[in-house]
Amino acid sequence: MANWTLITGASEGLGVEFAHIAAKEKRNVILAARSKDKLEKVAERVRALGVEAVVIPADLSETGEVDRLWKEATKGRSVDVLVNNAGLGSNGSFADEATWEREMSSINVNMLALTRLMKLAIPHMKGLDKGRILNVASIAGFSPGPGMAVYCATKAYVLSLSEAVGNELSGTNVTVTALCPGTTATNFFEDAKMTDAKLLEFAKPMDPAIVAEAGWLQARIGKPVVVPGAMNKLITVLPRFVPRSLTTLLNGKIMNEH
């Protein structure tokens, strides 16, 4: 039975890059996201590389959609690579009630859906005696972020969960890797209403192809945490030496708009 790669958030950004990388390695892919039309376009490009591509539209912010996705993805298929790439962000004051719907969706997608997919994938992969889980976290998970409080908290969760579960899986042929990019040239900032954030002046967005390649290659060898880019690595190290209150203050200044 052929092995498959399941990619969430596969309709744009890093998800598209992961799909291309998998296809170039002659891996069949299962593409999941909300937009069927966008997924079909990605699938066409992937099939042109000589592999199979299955499209499963799913809104992972909705209860029950995760289990349905996994059930459809594994129907007659062995999934030995899972890329938890789907993610949502929100910018604004936590006290503003108007941000709640977006924040709730962020929690559901970034944390609950990712956790449930891992929970379903690990026994499946253990049965195959091999598997890789690549969770897209963020350098935002290394310290609090005023103005993006919920998003940063969800990514801290992803980072912590990935490292802990990866450790639990020591001695098996299943690994977990947390990819922690910094600013990346995707639609994330537009969707999160952050196009005027000072952060985009402070850190030039990286090419998503480079970010995805870094995560994919390191996940292949089971590295627990991947931080692409020298500046991003520095940002993740600084909180160890700078008072946490100062780090929080600085993050608040660069994550907010002019």
C-alpha positions in Angstrom: 0.0 0.0 0.0 1.4 3.4 -1.0 2.2 5.9 1.8 0.6 9.3 1.9 1.3 12.8 3.2 -1.6 14.7 4.8 -1.2 18.5 4.8 -3.7 20.9 6.5 -3.9 24.5 5.4 -2.8 23.2 2.0 -4.6 25.8 -0.2 -1.9 28.6 0.1 1.3 29.7 1.7 3.5 27.1 3.4 0.9 24.4 2.7 1.4 24.7 -1.0 5.1 24.5 -0.6 4.9 21.4 1.5 2.7 19.8 -1.2 5.3 20.6 -3.8 8.1 19.2 -1.7 6.2 16.0 -1.0 5.3 15.6 -4.7 8.9 16.1 -5.8 9.8 13.2 -3.5 7.1 11.1 -5.3 4.9 11.1 -2.3 1.1 11.0 -2.8 -0.6 13.9 -1.0 -3.9 14.5 0.8 -4.7 18.3 0.7 -7.0 19.8 3.3 -8.3 23.3 3.8 -11.6 25.3 3.7 -11.6 26.3 0.0 -12.2 23.4 -2.4 -11.5 25.5 -5.4 -8.1 26.6 -4.2 -7.3 23.0 -3.2 -8.2 21.7 -6.6 -5.7 24.2 -8.2 -2.9 23.0 -5.9 -3.9 19.4 -6.7 -3.6 20.0 -10.4 0.0 21.3 -10.0 0.9 18.4 -7.8 -0.5 15.8 -10.1 1.6 17.3 -12.9 4.6 16.1 -10.9 3.4 12.5 -11.3 1.8 11.7 -8.0 -1.7 11.3 -6.7 -3.5 14.1 -4.9 -6.7 13.8 -2.9 -8.7 16.9 -2.0 -10.7 17.0 1.3 -12.3 20.4 2.1 -12.6 20.8 5.8 -13.1 23.7 8.2 -10.9 22.7 11.2 -12.4 25.3 13.4 -15.7 23.3 13.4 -16.2 20.5 15.9 -16.2 17.1 14.3 -14.4 18.2 11.1 -11.1 16.9 12.3 -12.3 13.3 12.9 -14.1 13.4 9.5 -10.9 14.6 7.8 -8.8 11.8 9.3 -11.4 9.2 8.6 -11.6 10.2 4.9 -7.8 10.6 4.6 -7.0 7.1 5.9 -9.8 5.3 4.1 -7.7 2.7 2.3 -4.5 4.7 2.7 -1.5 4.7 5.0 -0.6 8.2 6.2 3.0 8.2 7.4 3.6 12.0 7.2 1.3 14.6 8.8 1.9 18.3 8.3 -0.2 20.3 10.7 0.1 23.6 8.9 -3.4 25.1 9.3 -3.3 28.2 11.5 -5.1 31.4 12.2 -4.0 34.7 13.8 -5.7 37.7 15.2 -4.3 41.2 16.0 -5.9 43.6 18.5 -6.5 44.2 22.1 -7.5 41.1 24.1 -10.1 43.2 25.9 -11.9 44.0 22.7 -15.0 41.7 22.5 -15.0 42.1 18.7 -11.9 39.9 18.4 -13.4 36.9 20.2 -14.8 35.0 17.1 -11.5 35.1 15.4 -9.6 34.2 18.6 -11.9 31.3 19.2 -11.3 30.0 15.7 -7.6 30.4 16.3 -7.8 28.3 19.4 -9.8 25.6 17.6 -7.5 25.4 14.6 -4.1 26.1 16.1 -4.5 23.9 19.2 -7.6 21.6 19.2 -7.5 20.5 15.6 -3.7 20.0 15.7 -3.9 18.0 18.9 -6.7 15.8 17.7 -4.9 15.0 14.5 -1.8 14.1 16.4 -3.8 11.9 18.7 -5.3 10.1 15.7 -2.1 9.9 13.7 0.3 8.5 16.3 -1.4 5.1 16.8 -1.9 4.8 13.0 1.8 5.6 12.4 2.9 3.2 15.2 1.0 0.5 13.3 3.0 1.3 10.2 6.2 1.3 12.4 7.1 4.7 10.9 5.9 8.3 10.8 6.7 11.9 10.8 4.6 14.7 12.3 5.5 18.3 11.4 3.7 20.9 13.4 3.9 24.5 12.2 4.5 26.6 15.3 6.1 30.0 15.3 8.9 32.1 16.9 5.9 33.8 18.5 5.6 30.8 20.7 8.8 31.6 22.6 7.5 34.7 24.4 4.3 36.6 25.1 3.0 39.0 22.4 0.7 41.8 23.4 -1.6 42.6 20.5 -1.5 39.0 19.5 -1.9 37.5 22.9 -4.0 34.5 21.9 -2.0 33.6 18.8 1.3 33.7 20.6 -0.2 31.5 23.4 -1.5 29.0 20.9 1.9 28.7 19.3 3.6 28.3 22.7 1.2 25.4 23.2 2.1 23.8 19.9 5.8 24.1 20.7 5.4 22.6 24.1 3.1 19.8 23.0 5.4 18.9 20.1 8.5 18.6 22.3 6.7 16.7 25.0 5.0 14.2 22.7 8.2 13.8 20.6 10.0 12.8 23.8 7.3 10.3 24.7 7.8 8.7 21.3 11.5 8.1 21.8 12.4 4.5 20.9 9.7 4.4 18.2 10.0 5.2 14.5 7.5 8.0 14.9 8.9 11.6 15.4 7.4 15.0 16.1 9.0 18.2 14.8 7.9 21.8 15.6 8.7 24.3 12.8 9.0 27.8 14.2 9.2 30.4 11.4 9.4 34.1 11.8 7.7 36.5 9.4 7.1 34.6 6.2 5.8 36.0 2.8 2.3 34.5 3.0 -1.2 35.9 3.4 -1.0 35.5 7.2 -0.5 39.2 8.0 -3.3 40.2 5.7 -5.7 37.7 7.2 -4.7 38.8 10.7 -5.1 42.5 9.8 -1.5 43.2 10.5 -0.2 44.6 7.2 0.8 47.9 9.0 2.5 46.1 12.0 6.0 47.4 12.8 7.1 43.8 12.9 7.2 43.8 9.1 9.7 46.6 9.1 11.8 45.0 11.8 12.1 41.6 10.1 12.0 41.0 6.4 9.6 38.1 5.6 11.3 34.9 4.5 10.5 33.0 1.3 7.9 30.3 2.2 9.7 27.8 0.0 12.8 28.1 2.1 10.9 27.9 5.3 9.0 24.8 4.2 12.2 23.1 2.9 13.9 23.7 6.2 11.1 22.2 8.2 10.7 19.2 5.9 14.4 18.3 5.8 14.8 18.5 9.6 11.5 16.6 10.2 13.0 13.8 8.0 15.7 13.3 10.6 13.4 13.8 13.6 14.8 17.1 14.9 12.5 18.3 17.7 12.5 22.1 16.9 13.4 23.9 13.7 13.9 27.7 13.6 14.8 28.8 10.0 16.8 32.0 9.6 19.7 33.5 11.6 17.7 36.5 12.9 14.8 34.2 13.9 17.2 32.0 15.9 18.5 35.1 17.7 15.0 36.2 18.5 14.3 32.8 20.1 17.4 32.9 22.2 17.1 36.4 23.5 14.3 35.6 26.0 16.7 33.5 27.9 18.9 36.5 28.7 16.4 39.4 28.8 13.9 39.9 31.6 10.6 38.5 30.5 8.8 41.7 31.3 11.1 43.6 28.9 10.6 40.9 26.2 6.9 41.3 26.5 7.1 45.0 26.3 9.2 44.9 23.1 7.0 42.4 21.5 4.0 44.6 22.1 5.6 47.5 20.4 6.6 45.6 17.2 3.4 43.6 16.9 1.1 46.7 16.9 0.4 49.1 14.0 2.1 52.4 13.5 
